[in-house]
Amino acid sequence: MDKTVVAAIVGVINAYLEQEAQAKAVAPRVMPYPQISPWQLFGRQELMRARVRWQVKRTSK
């Protein structure tokens, strides 16, 4: 291979590795949690409450 081609390939690889190192150095962006409406929260609590009641009834027999 020609020395200029090898030098170009090595230069591109070094530039790529440098960009990867810079990307790792930057802190990742933290995505905020989506807001939960009170109705969704209430619905989840009711579902779990019914499940617990059923389990208590089954185990008490």
mmCIF file of the N, C-alpha and C atoms, coordinates in Angstrom:
data_MODEL
# 
_entry.id   MODEL 
# 
loop_
_atom_site.group_PDB 
_atom_site.id 
_atom_site.type_symbol 
_atom_site.label_atom_id 
_atom_site.label_alt_id 
_atom_site.label_comp_id 
_atom_site.label_asym_id 
_atom_site.label_entity_id 
_atom_site.label_seq_id 
_atom_site.pdbx_PDB_ins_code 
_atom_site.Cartn_x 
_atom_site.Cartn_y 
_atom_site.Cartn_z 
_atom_site.occupancy 
_atom_site.B_iso_or_equiv 
_atom_site.pdbx_formal_charge 
_atom_site.auth_seq_id 
_atom_site.auth_comp_id 
_atom_site.auth_asym_id 
_atom_site.auth_atom_id 
_atom_site.pdbx_PDB_model_num 
ATOM 1   N N  . MET A 1 1  ? 0.834   -1.177  0.000  1.00 0.00 ? 1  MET A N  1 
ATOM 2   C CA . MET A 1 1  ? 0.000   0.000   0.000  1.00 0.00 ? 1  MET A CA 1 
ATOM 3   C C  . MET A 1 1  ? 0.874   1.235   0.000  1.00 0.00 ? 1  MET A C  1 
ATOM 4   N N  . ASP A 1 2  ? 0.301   2.268   -0.532 1.00 0.00 ? 2  ASP A N  1 
ATOM 5   C CA . ASP A 1 2  ? 1.013   3.538   -0.582 1.00 0.00 ? 2  ASP A CA 1 
ATOM 6   C C  . ASP A 1 2  ? 1.078   4.149   0.823  1.00 0.00 ? 2  ASP A C  1 
ATOM 7   N N  . LYS A 1 3  ? 2.194   4.793   1.141  1.00 0.00 ? 3  LYS A N  1 
ATOM 8   C CA . LYS A 1 3  ? 2.373   5.365   2.475  1.00 0.00 ? 3  LYS A CA 1 
ATOM 9   C C  . LYS A 1 3  ? 1.358   6.463   2.759  1.00 0.00 ? 3  LYS A C  1 
ATOM 10  N N  . THR A 1 4  ? 0.944   7.206   1.749  1.00 0.00 ? 4  THR A N  1 
ATOM 11  C CA . THR A 1 4  ? -0.041  8.276   1.977  1.00 0.00 ? 4  THR A CA 1 
ATOM 12  C C  . THR A 1 4  ? -1.414  7.678   2.319  1.00 0.00 ? 4  THR A C  1 
ATOM 13  N N  . VAL A 1 5  ? -1.735  6.543   1.715  1.00 0.00 ? 5  VAL A N  1 
ATOM 14  C CA . VAL A 1 5  ? -3.015  5.896   2.013  1.00 0.00 ? 5  VAL A CA 1 
ATOM 15  C C  . VAL A 1 5  ? -2.997  5.365   3.447  1.00 0.00 ? 5  VAL A C  1 
ATOM 16  N N  . VAL A 1 6  ? -1.890  4.753   3.827  1.00 0.00 ? 6  VAL A N  1 
ATOM 17  C CA . VAL A 1 6  ? -1.775  4.231   5.192  1.00 0.00 ? 6  VAL A CA 1 
ATOM 18  C C  . VAL A 1 6  ? -1.835  5.379   6.194  1.00 0.00 ? 6  VAL A C  1 
ATOM 19  N N  . ALA A 1 7  ? -1.175  6.479   5.893  1.00 0.00 ? 7  ALA A N  1 
ATOM 20  C CA . ALA A 1 7  ? -1.192  7.636   6.791  1.00 0.00 ? 7  ALA A CA 1 
ATOM 21  C C  . ALA A 1 7  ? -2.608  8.207   6.902  1.00 0.00 ? 7  ALA A C  1 
ATOM 22  N N  . ALA A 1 8  ? -3.346  8.229   5.816  1.00 0.00 ? 8  ALA A N  1 
ATOM 23  C CA . ALA A 1 8  ? -4.714  8.740   5.841  1.00 0.00 ? 8  ALA A CA 1 
ATOM 24  C C  . ALA A 1 8  ? -5.611  7.831   6.683  1.00 0.00 ? 8  ALA A C  1 
ATOM 25  N N  . ILE A 1 9  ? -5.459  6.529   6.537  1.00 0.00 ? 9  ILE A N  1 
ATOM 26  C CA . ILE A 1 9  ? -6.261  5.576   7.309  1.00 0.00 ? 9  ILE A CA 1 
ATOM 27  C C  . ILE A 1 9  ? -5.961  5.699   8.796  1.00 0.00 ? 9  ILE A C  1 
ATOM 28  N N  . VAL A 1 10 ? -4.685  5.787   9.125  1.00 0.00 ? 10 VAL A N  1 
ATOM 29  C CA . VAL A 1 10 ? -4.288  5.925   10.534 1.00 0.00 ? 10 VAL A CA 1 
ATOM 30  C C  . VAL A 1 10 ? -4.819  7.237   11.101 1.00 0.00 ? 10 VAL A C  1 
ATOM 31  N N  . GLY A 1 11 ? -4.782  8.297   10.324 1.00 0.00 ? 11 GLY A N  1 
ATOM 32  C CA . GLY A 1 11 ? -5.302  9.589   10.778 1.00 0.00 ? 11 GLY A CA 1 
ATOM 33  C C  . GLY A 1 11 ? -6.799  9.545   11.034 1.00 0.00 ? 11 GLY A C  1 
ATOM 34  N N  . VAL A 1 12 ? -7.524  8.874   10.154 1.00 0.00 ? 12 VAL A N  1 
ATOM 35  C CA . VAL A 1 12 ? -8.976  8.760   10.335 1.00 0.00 ? 12 VAL A CA 1 
ATOM 36  C C  . VAL A 1 12 ? -9.289  7.932   11.576 1.00 0.00 ? 12 VAL A C  1 
ATOM 37  N N  . ILE A 1 13 ? -8.568  6.850   11.778 1.00 0.00 ? 13 ILE A N  1 
ATOM 38  C CA . ILE A 1 13 ? -8.798  6.006   12.956 1.00 0.00 ? 13 ILE A CA 1 
ATOM 39  C C  . ILE A 1 13 ? -8.502  6.778   14.238 1.00 0.00 ? 13 ILE A C  1 
ATOM 40  N N  . ASN A 1 14 ? -7.408  7.529   14.255 1.00 0.00 ? 14 ASN A N  1 
ATOM 41  C CA . ASN A 1 14 ? -7.077  8.323   15.442 1.00 0.00 ? 14 ASN A CA 1 
ATOM 42  C C  . ASN A 1 14 ? -8.145  9.382   15.715 1.00 0.00 ? 14 ASN A C  1 
ATOM 43  N N  . ALA A 1 15 ? -8.649  10.024  14.660 1.00 0.00 ? 15 ALA A N  1 
ATOM 44  C CA . ALA A 1 15 ? -9.691  11.033  14.838 1.00 0.00 ? 15 ALA A CA 1 
ATOM 45  C C  . ALA A 1 15 ? -10.964 10.391  15.395 1.00 0.00 ? 15 ALA A C  1 
ATOM 46  N N  . TYR A 1 16 ? -11.299 9.206   14.896 1.00 0.00 ? 16 TYR A N  1 
ATOM 47  C CA . TYR A 1 16 ? -12.480 8.505   15.381 1.00 0.00 ? 16 TYR A CA 1 
ATOM 48  C C  . TYR A 1 16 ? -12.326 8.142   16.858 1.00 0.00 ? 16 TYR A C  1 
ATOM 49  N N  . LEU A 1 17 ? -11.176 7.612   17.237 1.00 0.00 ? 17 LEU A N  1 
ATOM 50  C CA . LEU A 1 17 ? -10.946 7.250   18.637 1.00 0.00 ? 17 LEU A CA 1 
ATOM 51  C C  . LEU A 1 17 ? -10.991 8.474   19.546 1.00 0.00 ? 17 LEU A C  1 
ATOM 52  N N  . GLU A 1 18 ? -10.491 9.589   19.055 1.00 0.00 ? 18 GLU A N  1 
ATOM 53  C CA . GLU A 1 18 ? -10.517 10.827  19.844 1.00 0.00 ? 18 GLU A CA 1 
ATOM 54  C C  . GLU A 1 18 ? -11.962 11.299  20.044 1.00 0.00 ? 18 GLU A C  1 
ATOM 55  N N  . GLN A 1 19 ? -12.778 11.217  19.006 1.00 0.00 ? 19 GLN A N  1 
ATOM 56  C CA . GLN A 1 19 ? -14.179 11.609  19.132 1.00 0.00 ? 19 GLN A CA 1 
ATOM 57  C C  . GLN A 1 19 ? -14.924 10.691  20.104 1.00 0.00 ? 19 GLN A C  1 
ATOM 58  N N  . GLU A 1 20 ? -14.623 9.402   20.067 1.00 0.00 ? 20 GLU A N  1 
ATOM 59  C CA . GLU A 1 20 ? -15.253 8.475   21.001 1.00 0.00 ? 20 GLU A CA 1 
ATOM 60  C C  . GLU A 1 20 ? -14.870 8.793   22.445 1.00 0.00 ? 20 GLU A C  1 
ATOM 61  N N  . ALA A 1 21 ? -13.606 9.149   22.662 1.00 0.00 ? 21 ALA A N  1 
ATOM 62  C CA . ALA A 1 21 ? -13.156 9.496   24.015 1.00 0.00 ? 21 ALA A CA 1 
ATOM 63  C C  . ALA A 1 21 ? -13.852 10.766  24.494 1.00 0.00 ? 21 ALA A C  1 
ATOM 64  N N  . GLN A 1 22 ? -14.037 11.733  23.606 1.00 0.00 ? 22 GLN A N  1 
ATOM 65  C CA . GLN A 1 22 ? -14.726 12.972  23.983 1.00 0.00 ? 22 GLN A CA 1 
ATOM 66  C C  . GLN A 1 22 ? -16.197 12.700  24.289 1.00 0.00 ? 22 GLN A C  1 
ATOM 67  N N  . ALA A 1 23 ? -16.808 11.817  23.527 1.00 0.00 ? 23 ALA A N  1 
ATOM 68  C CA . ALA A 1 23 ? -18.220 11.497  23.763 1.00 0.00 ? 23 ALA A CA 1 
ATOM 69  C C  . ALA A 1 23 ? -18.398 10.804  25.109 1.00 0.00 ? 23 ALA A C  1 
ATOM 70  N N  . LYS A 1 24 ? -17.452 9.961   25.504 1.00 0.00 ? 24 LYS A N  1 
ATOM 71  C CA . LYS A 1 24 ? -17.547 9.279   26.802 1.00 0.00 ? 24 LYS A CA 1 
ATOM 72  C C  . LYS A 1 24 ? -17.322 10.239  27.953 1.00 0.00 ? 24 LYS A C  1 
ATOM 73  N N  . ALA A 1 25 ? -16.537 11.301  27.715 1.00 0.00 ? 25 ALA A N  1 
ATOM 74  C CA . ALA A 1 25 ? -16.224 12.257  28.769 1.00 0.00 ? 25 ALA A CA 1 
ATOM 75  C C  . ALA A 1 25 ? -17.431 13.136  29.097 1.00 0.00 ? 25 ALA A C  1 
ATOM 76  N N  . VAL A 1 26 ? -18.328 13.341  28.139 1.00 0.00 ? 26 VAL A N  1 
ATOM 77  C CA . VAL A 1 26 ? -19.500 14.176  28.367 1.00 0.00 ? 26 VAL A CA 1 
ATOM 78  C C  . VAL A 1 26 ? -20.518 13.374  29.171 1.00 0.00 ? 26 VAL A C  1 
ATOM 79  N N  . ALA A 1 27 ? -21.066 14.000  30.194 1.00 0.00 ? 27 ALA A N  1 
ATOM 80  C CA . ALA A 1 27 ? -22.047 13.312  31.033 1.00 0.00 ? 27 ALA A CA 1 
ATOM 81  C C  . ALA A 1 27 ? -23.315 13.049  30.230 1.00 0.00 ? 27 ALA A C  1 
ATOM 82  N N  . PRO A 1 28 ? -23.918 11.893  30.390 1.00 0.00 ? 28 PRO A N  1 
ATOM 83  C CA . PRO A 1 28 ? -25.157 11.604  29.660 1.00 0.00 ? 28 PRO A CA 1 
ATOM 84  C C  . PRO A 1 28 ? -26.301 12.484  30.158 1.00 0.00 ? 28 PRO A C  1 
ATOM 85  N N  . ARG A 1 29 ? -27.193 12.839  29.252 1.00 0.00 ? 29 ARG A N  1 
ATOM 86  C CA . ARG A 1 29 ? -28.329 13.665  29.628 1.00 0.00 ? 29 ARG A CA 1 
ATOM 87  C C  . ARG A 1 29 ? -29.335 12.810  30.386 1.00 0.00 ? 29 ARG A C  1 
ATOM 88  N N  . VAL A 1 30 ? -29.767 13.325  31.508 1.00 0.00 ? 30 VAL A N  1 
ATOM 89  C CA . VAL A 1 30 ? -30.740 12.608  32.322 1.00 0.00 ? 30 VAL A CA 1 
ATOM 90  C C  . VAL A 1 30 ? -32.127 12.996  31.829 1.00 0.00 ? 30 VAL A C  1 
ATOM 91  N N  . MET A 1 31 ? -32.895 11.985  31.464 1.00 0.00 ? 31 MET A N  1 
ATOM 92  C CA . MET A 1 31 ? -34.249 12.239  30.990 1.00 0.00 ? 31 MET A CA 1 
ATOM 93  C C  . MET A 1 31 ? -35.180 12.301  32.197 1.00 0.00 ? 31 MET A C  1 
ATOM 94  N N  . PRO A 1 32 ? -36.016 13.344  32.294 1.00 0.00 ? 32 PRO A N  1 
ATOM 95  C CA . PRO A 1 32 ? -36.936 13.418  33.433 1.00 0.00 ? 32 PRO A CA 1 
ATOM 96  C C  . PRO A 1 32 ? -38.042 12.378  33.284 1.00 0.00 ? 32 PRO A C  1 
ATOM 97  N N  . TYR A 1 33 ? -38.533 11.937  34.424 1.00 0.00 ? 33 TYR A N  1 
ATOM 98  C CA . TYR A 1 33 ? -39.641 10.988  34.400 1.00 0.00 ? 33 TYR A CA 1 
ATOM 99  C C  . TYR A 1 33 ? -40.897 11.700  33.911 1.00 0.00 ? 33 TYR A C  1 
ATOM 100 N N  . PRO A 1 34 ? -41.728 11.039  33.148 1.00 0.00 ? 34 PRO A N  1 
ATOM 101 C CA . PRO A 1 34 ? -42.984 11.686  32.742 1.00 0.00 ? 34 PRO A CA 1 
ATOM 102 C C  . PRO A 1 34 ? -43.878 11.874  33.959 1.00 0.00 ? 34 PRO A C  1 
ATOM 103 N N  . GLN A 1 35 ? -44.599 12.961  33.954 1.00 0.00 ? 35 GLN A N  1 
ATOM 104 C CA . GLN A 1 35 ? -45.465 13.235  35.094 1.00 0.00 ? 35 GLN A CA 1 
ATOM 105 C C  . GLN A 1 35 ? -46.646 12.279  35.076 1.00 0.00 ? 35 GLN A C  1 
ATOM 106 N N  . ILE A 1 36 ? -47.012 11.798  36.250 1.00 0.00 ? 36 ILE A N  1 
ATOM 107 C CA . ILE A 1 36 ? -48.144 10.887  36.386 1.00 0.00 ? 36 ILE A CA 1 
ATOM 108 C C  . ILE A 1 36 ? -49.318 11.696  36.921 1.00 0.00 ? 36 ILE A C  1 
ATOM 109 N N  . SER A 1 37 ? -50.434 11.577  36.253 1.00 0.00 ? 37 SER A N  1 
ATOM 110 C CA . SER A 1 37 ? -51.612 12.306  36.711 1.00 0.00 ? 37 SER A CA 1 
ATOM 111 C C  . SER A 1 37 ? -52.128 11.654  37.992 1.00 0.00 ? 37 SER A C  1 
ATOM 112 N N  . PRO A 1 38 ? -52.821 12.423  38.812 1.00 0.00 ? 38 PRO A N  1 
ATOM 113 C CA . PRO A 1 38 ? -53.383 11.848  40.047 1.00 0.00 ? 38 PRO A CA 1 
ATOM 114 C C  . PRO A 1 38 ? -54.363 10.717  39.765 1.00 0.00 ? 38 PRO A C  1 
ATOM 115 N N  . TRP A 1 39 ? -55.065 10.781  38.657 1.00 0.00 ? 39 TRP A N  1 
ATOM 116 C CA . TRP A 1 39 ? -56.024 9.728   38.332 1.00 0.00 ? 39 TRP A CA 1 
ATOM 117 C C  . TRP A 1 39 ? -55.321 8.417   38.044 1.00 0.00 ? 39 TRP A C  1 
ATOM 118 N N  . GLN A 1 40 ? -54.205 8.471   37.332 1.00 0.00 ? 40 GLN A N  1 
ATOM 119 C CA . GLN A 1 40 ? -53.442 7.246   37.064 1.00 0.00 ? 40 GLN A CA 1 
ATOM 120 C C  . GLN A 1 40 ? -52.912 6.657   38.359 1.00 0.00 ? 40 GLN A C  1 
ATOM 121 N N  . LEU A 1 41 ? -52.395 7.504   39.229 1.00 0.00 ? 41 LEU A N  1 
ATOM 122 C CA . LEU A 1 41 ? -51.861 7.035   40.503 1.00 0.00 ? 41 LEU A CA 1 
ATOM 123 C C  . LEU A 1 41 ? -52.968 6.407   41.356 1.00 0.00 ? 41 LEU A C  1 
ATOM 124 N N  . PHE A 1 42 ? -54.123 7.051   41.378 1.00 0.00 ? 42 PHE A N  1 
ATOM 125 C CA . PHE A 1 42 ? -55.250 6.525   42.144 1.00 0.00 ? 42 PHE A CA 1 
ATOM 126 C C  . PHE A 1 42 ? -55.685 5.169   41.593 1.00 0.00 ? 42 PHE A C  1 
ATOM 127 N N  . GLY A 1 43 ? -55.718 5.042   40.271 1.00 0.00 ? 43 GLY A N  1 
ATOM 128 C CA . GLY A 1 43 ? -56.117 3.781   39.656 1.00 0.00 ? 43 GLY A CA 1 
ATOM 129 C C  . GLY A 1 43 ? -55.154 2.655   39.993 1.00 0.00 ? 43 GLY A C  1 
ATOM 130 N N  . ARG A 1 44 ? -53.871 2.944   39.966 1.00 0.00 ? 44 ARG A N  1 
ATOM 131 C CA . ARG A 1 44 ? -52.875 1.922   40.318 1.00 0.00 ? 44 ARG A CA 1 
ATOM 132 C C  . ARG A 1 44 ? -53.015 1.493   41.775 1.00 0.00 ? 44 ARG A C  1 
ATOM 133 N N  . GLN A 1 45 ? -53.256 2.462   42.650 1.00 0.00 ? 45 GLN A N  1 
ATOM 134 C CA . GLN A 1 45 ? -53.417 2.127   44.067 1.00 0.00 ? 45 GLN A CA 1 
ATOM 135 C C  . GLN A 1 45 ? -54.639 1.250   44.281 1.00 0.00 ? 45 GLN A C  1 
ATOM 136 N N  . GLU A 1 46 ? -55.727 1.551   43.567 1.00 0.00 ? 46 GLU A N  1 
ATOM 137 C CA . GLU A 1 46 ? -56.940 0.748   43.715 1.00 0.00 ? 46 GLU A CA 1 
ATOM 138 C C  . GLU A 1 46 ? -56.721 -0.662  43.206 1.00 0.00 ? 46 GLU A C  1 
ATOM 139 N N  . LEU A 1 47 ? -56.011 -0.823  42.099 1.00 0.00 ? 47 LEU A N  1 
ATOM 140 C CA . LEU A 1 47 ? -55.747 -2.154  41.579 1.00 0.00 ? 47 LEU A CA 1 
ATOM 141 C C  . LEU A 1 47 ? -54.926 -2.972  42.573 1.00 0.00 ? 47 LEU A C  1 
ATOM 142 N N  . MET A 1 48 ? -53.901 -2.368  43.153 1.00 0.00 ? 48 MET A N  1 
ATOM 143 C CA . MET A 1 48 ? -53.067 -3.099  44.099 1.00 0.00 ? 48 MET A CA 1 
ATOM 144 C C  . MET A 1 48 ? -53.837 -3.391  45.391 1.00 0.00 ? 48 MET A C  1 
ATOM 145 N N  . ARG A 1 49 ? -54.700 -2.476  45.801 1.00 0.00 ? 49 ARG A N  1 
ATOM 146 C CA . ARG A 1 49 ? -55.477 -2.693  47.017 1.00 0.00 ? 49 ARG A CA 1 
ATOM 147 C C  . ARG A 1 49 ? -56.402 -3.889  46.830 1.00 0.00 ? 49 ARG A C  1 
ATOM 148 N N  . ALA A 1 50 ? -57.026 -4.001  45.673 1.00 0.00 ? 50 ALA A N  1 
ATOM 149 C CA . ALA A 1 50 ? -57.900 -5.148  45.411 1.00 0.00 ? 50 ALA A CA 1 
ATOM 150 C C  . ALA A 1 50 ? -57.096 -6.441  45.394 1.00 0.00 ? 50 ALA A C  1 
ATOM 151 N N  . ARG A 1 51 ? -55.891 -6.407  44.870 1.00 0.00 ? 51 ARG A N  1 
ATOM 152 C CA . ARG A 1 51 ? -55.058 -7.596  44.811 1.00 0.00 ? 51 ARG A CA 1 
ATOM 153 C C  . ARG A 1 51 ? -54.670 -8.052  46.219 1.00 0.00 ? 51 ARG A C  1 
ATOM 154 N N  . VAL A 1 52 ? -54.335 -7.109  47.062 1.00 0.00 ? 52 VAL A N  1 
ATOM 155 C CA . VAL A 1 52 ? -53.936 -7.457  48.427 1.00 0.00 ? 52 VAL A CA 1 
ATOM 156 C C  . VAL A 1 52 ? -55.125 -8.048  49.171 1.00 0.00 ? 52 VAL A C  1 
ATOM 157 N N  . ARG A 1 53 ? -56.321 -7.476  48.998 1.00 0.00 ? 53 ARG A N  1 
ATOM 158 C CA . ARG A 1 53 ? -57.500 -8.014  49.671 1.00 0.00 ? 53 ARG A CA 1 
ATOM 159 C C  . ARG A 1 53 ? -57.739 -9.463  49.255 1.00 0.00 ? 53 ARG A C  1 
ATOM 160 N N  . TRP A 1 54 ? -57.602 -9.738  47.964 1.00 0.00 ? 54 TRP A N  1 
ATOM 161 C CA . TRP A 1 54 ? -57.832 -11.090 47.460 1.00 0.00 ? 54 TRP A CA 1 
ATOM 162 C C  . TRP A 1 54 ? -56.822 -12.051 48.074 1.00 0.00 ? 54 TRP A C  1 
ATOM 163 N N  . GLN A 1 55 ? -55.561 -11.619 48.164 1.00 0.00 ? 55 GLN A N  1 
ATOM 164 C CA . GLN A 1 55 ? -54.535 -12.494 48.727 1.00 0.00 ? 55 GLN A CA 1 
ATOM 165 C C  . GLN A 1 55 ? -54.799 -12.756 50.212 1.00 0.00 ? 55 GLN A C  1 
ATOM 166 N N  . VAL A 1 56 ? -55.242 -11.762 50.925 1.00 0.00 ? 56 VAL A N  1 
ATOM 167 C CA . VAL A 1 56 ? -55.516 -11.929 52.345 1.00 0.00 ? 56 VAL A CA 1 
ATOM 168 C C  . VAL A 1 56 ? -56.671 -12.907 52.535 1.00 0.00 ? 56 VAL A C  1 
ATOM 169 N N  . LYS A 1 57 ? -57.710 -12.770 51.709 1.00 0.00 ? 57 LYS A N  1 
ATOM 170 C CA . LYS A 1 57 ? -58.847 -13.682 51.815 1.00 0.00 ? 57 LYS A CA 1 
ATOM 171 C C  . LYS A 1 57 ? -58.443 -15.121 51.517 1.00 0.00 ? 57 LYS A C  1 
ATOM 172 N N  . ARG A 1 58 ? -57.565 -15.296 50.525 1.00 0.00 ? 58 ARG A N  1 
ATOM 173 C CA . ARG A 1 58 ? -57.156 -16.653 50.148 1.00 0.00 ? 58 ARG A CA 1 
ATOM 174 C C  . ARG A 1 58 ? -56.302 -17.292 51.232 1.00 0.00 ? 58 ARG A C  1 
ATOM 175 N N  . THR A 1 59 ? -55.425 -16.526 51.851 1.00 0.00 ? 59 THR A N  1 
ATOM 176 C CA . THR A 1 59 ? -54.523 -17.111 52.842 1.00 0.00 ? 59 THR A CA 1 
ATOM 177 C C  . THR A 1 59 ? -55.186 -17.329 54.186 1.00 0.00 ? 59 THR A C  1 
ATOM 178 N N  . SER A 1 60 ? -56.288 -16.609 54.484 1.00 0.00 ? 60 SER A N  1 
ATOM 179 C CA . SER A 1 60 ? -56.902 -16.745 55.796 1.00 0.00 ? 60 SER A CA 1 
ATOM 180 C C  . SER A 1 60 ? -57.755 -17.987 55.929 1.00 0.00 ? 60 SER A C  1 
ATOM 181 N N  . LYS A 1 61 ? -58.080 -18.648 54.826 1.00 0.00 ? 61 LYS A N  1 
ATOM 182 C CA . LYS A 1 61 ? -58.919 -19.857 54.897 1.00 0.00 ? 61 LYS A CA 1 
ATOM 183 C C  . LYS A 1 61 ? -58.169 -21.044 55.413 1.00 0.00 ? 61 LYS A C  1 
# 
